[in-house]
Amino acid sequence: GLYYESQRKEDKMAQRKIKVRGVYRSGSHLPIWEVMDKARIWQKAGLDLVSFEYCAMPPDAERALFKGDIDFISGDHLTPYALVVQGKPIVSIASPVNGQNASIASWEPIKSLHDLRGKRIVDTPMEGREGGFHHGRGNHMMYLIRAGMSIDDVQWVESESADEQFEALKSHRADARFVSGGERYKELGMHILPLGPLPMINGPTLTTSYTVLHKKKGIGERLVKALVLGIHFAKTQRQKTQKILDGLNKRTGEDFQYSRLERMPSKPYPDAQAIINAYDLGCIKAPEAKQLSPMALWDLHYLRELDNSGF
């Protein structure tokens, strides 16, 4: 009798949906969240997503999280290490994107990153006007660091605007630029050097706080379960997923490809080297974080328990 009563209580709790509010740090995160919305994944995981808005700057997102205005952040990969040092309860619990690819577009042919020594590289500033760390610029710095170079071995020509960066390269005010697609640069007669994958915590990482996790019992388990269900839907329901992406592209004017979702791991554990690389970038922004372990930001027990349950 006690067992069945316990089961009934659990079933009743599962039926009670937890209201959840989030923000996303980049429009590039939208494909998986759009799938989860349109496929009613949140409801299946026992959640009611009542608000989900864009928030450009890390400090704004983090303030909202600590004030209790939101329950999770999609993204926020580098600045949290400084907050952990300060004793703030920020924590990441799942990572569906653990790397990125880039190429170098340059006027002169280069065989490796070492050929960029002394060259003018056009890129975003390392820090935004509001104190946020530009992750894209950080990734490009990490490519240099992993090649055994210093970030000061090149001259950075800084511009916030992607169009201005393109014009700086086109007008020869810069010698090279990190790019994700090289076709329009080839058309200008530039050379493209693919750099291969960079392990990096990136994209729609689930970041929340222990305050939220303790206040809203079960929210950690349900957030992770929703993400896993969303990835599973995308991987197993390609036609429906493509239709959802088509709607998203039409609404936003973007060109999100199915491959972006197809690459996500069924079990969104973070990659170890990706954590280390993100941590190293976080320490450039906040050297005091060097006293931490790279794992200090992470709590993977929700994902592991789900995994261990055979779900």
N, C-alpha and C positions, 0 to 999 in steps of 0.2 A: 504494500500500500504506500509506504514512504517513497519508494522508487517512482511509482506512477504519479504521485503528488508532485515530486521534484520535477518530473518530465513535463507535467502540465504547467508548472510555474515557468520552466524554461521556454516552452512553446508560447506561453502568454507574453513573455518578455520579448521573444523574437517577433511577435506580431506587432508590438509597440515600436513604431519607427522612431529612430533618433533623428532629430532635426540637426542638420549640418550646414555650415556656411564656409565657403572657401574663396580663395583668390588664386589666380594664375599669373605667373611672372612674365610669361611670353606667349604671344599668339601661336607660336610653334607647338605649344602643348595641347592645343585644342582638339586634334583628331581623336585621341583616346577618350577625352571627357565628353565629346559630342556623341561618340558611340555609346558610352555609358548612359547618357541622357536619353537618346532616341531609342535604345534597346531596353529601357527601363531597368537597367542594372542596379541603380541605387536602391530602388524599391525591393528588388530581389535580395539585396544584402541587408535589408532592414533599415535603410536610411532614407531620409527625406531631405534632398538638397534644396534648401530654401533660398540661397543666394550664392552666386559664383561670378565674381567680377575680375576685371583686369587690374593689376596693381604693378606699376612699372618698377618702383624702387624698393629694394630690400628693407630699408629702415621703416618704410610705411607699412609693409606687410608684417614685419616683425612686431611693430607697435600694436597693430590691430590684433595680432595673435595673443600678445601678452595682456592686452586690455580685455580680452574675451569677446571681441567683436566678431572674430572668425574662429574656425576650428582647425583649419589646415591651410597650408600653402602648397600650391603646385610649383615646385622648383625650390629656389633658395639654397644654393649649394656651397657657397664660399664664405659669406659673411657670418653664418652661424657659429663658426669656430671661435670667433672673438666673443660671442655671447655665452658660449659654454664656459670659457675661462672666467667670465664674470659671474658664473653661477646661475645663469638664466636657464629655464627648464625646456629649451628647444630641443627637438629630437626628430631624426629622420627614420622612417619605418619601412620604406620600400623604394626600389629604384628600377623602373622599367627601361631606362636608357643609360647605358654604361660606356658610351664611346661616341666619337664623331670622326668624320673624315674631312680633310681639307687638301687643297692644292695651292701651289704658288704660281701666280701669274706674274711674269717679269718680261721686261723688254729684252734683256740679254739672256741667252740660254744658261741655265744653271743645272749642275748635276746633283747637288745636294744642298742642304740648308747652310752648310759652311760657306758656300759661295755668296751668301748674303752679307757676310762681314763687311761693315762700313757702308752698306747700301741703305737707301731711304725706303722704309716700309710704311705705307699709309694704313692707318687703322684707327679704331675708336680710342679715346683716352682710356687709361687704365681705370680711372674713377669717373663716375658721372657727376653732374652738378650737385646732386642731392646726397652724395656720399656713397652711392652704390658702386660695386665692383663690376665692370663689364666682363661677363663671363667669356664672350667671344674673344676679346683681347687676351684674356687669361689663357684660353686654350692655345692661342697662337704663341704666347710666351712659353707655354709648356712644351710645344713642339721644339722650340729652340733649346730649352733646358735639357730635354731628353736627348738632344743631339750633341750635348756636351758644350753648349755655348752659353754665354751670359746674355741676359736680355738687353744689356748695354752694348753688345757687339754690333747692333744695328742702330740706325737713326730712325726714331719713330716720328712720322708725320701724322699728327693727330687731327681727326675731324669726327664729329658726332654723326654726320649725315653720310649714309651709304652712297648717295648720288655724288656728294662732294668728293668722297674717297675715289670713286670711279673716275671722276673728272681729273683729280690730282694725278692719277696714274696715266690717264689718256693724254694729259698735257705734259708729261715727263717731269712733273714736280715731285714725283715719287718713282722709284725704280721697280718696286714690286708690291704685291698685295696678296694676303691670304684670301682664297676664294673657295666657295663650295661647288660652283659649276663654272667651267672654263670656256664655254662656247663663244660668248660675246667677246671675250678677250682674244681668243684665237682669230676671230674676224678682224681684229685690229692689228693682227700680225705679232701678237705676243706669244711667249713660250709658256707652256703649262707643265709643272712638275707635280704629279700626284704624291702626296706625303704618306698615304696609308692611314690606317685607323689609329686614333689616339684614345687610350683608355681614360674615361672621364665621366664622373657623375654629371648627368646632363638631363635636360628635358623635365617631364612631369613627375619628379620625385615627390613622394608623400612626406611632407614635413609638418609637424604639429608640436604640441607642448605637453609636458607631463601634467600640467594644470588641467588641460582639456581631457586628457586620457583618464585622469582620476575623477574628474567631475562628472563626465558622461560615461558611465560604465558601459563597456562593450563597444565603444566607438572605434577603438584601435583595431579590434578584430574585424569589425564590419567594414572599415575603410580599406583594409588590406584585402578582404574578401571581395569587395566591389571591384577593386583594381584587377584582381586575378580573373574575376568573371568577365570583366570588360575585355581583357586581353584574349581570353578564351573565345569569346563571341567573335572578336575581330579575326582570329585565326581560323575559326571553323565555319563562319558565316560570311564568306568573301563577298557574295553578291549583295547581301543586305548591307554589309559594311561599306562597300563601294557606293551604294546608293546614298548612304548617310554622308559619306565624304563629298559626294557630288553636291548635296544640299549645302554642306558647310562651305565648299569652295564658291558656290554661287552666292552665298550670303556674305562672305568675307572678301571675295575677289582673289583669294589665294589659290594655290595649285598643290594641295596636299595629296601625296601619292599613297596608295595602299601599302607600299613597301615599308613606309614609316611605321606602320602597325605590325606588319608581318615580322619585322626584325625583333620585336619585343619578346623577351623571354617569358615562357609560360609561368615560371616562378620568378618574380621580380626581385631576386636578391641582388645587392650591389656587387660589382666586380671589385676584388681587393685592390688591384693596381689603380682602378678608377678612383677609389676612395683616397688612396695615397696621393694621386695627382691633384685631386680637388683640395685635399688638406694642404698640400704644398703651396697651392695658389692662395688658400685662405691665410697661410702664414706670411705670405708676401704683404697682404693687406693688414694683417694683425700679427706681428712677430711674437707677441706674448703667447700666442696659441701653440708655439713650439713646445711648451711644457706638456701639452696634451698628447694622448694617443690619437692617431687618425680615426680610430673607432669610437672616440668619445662622443661623437654626435649621433651614433647609430644605436638603435634597439631593434633587433630583428626577431624577437621572440614571438611577436604576433604572426609573422610570416612562417616561422618555423613550426609553431603550434598548428597552423592551418595545414602546412605541408605534412606534418606528422600524423594528422587526423585522417589522411588518405583522401582529402577533399579533391 
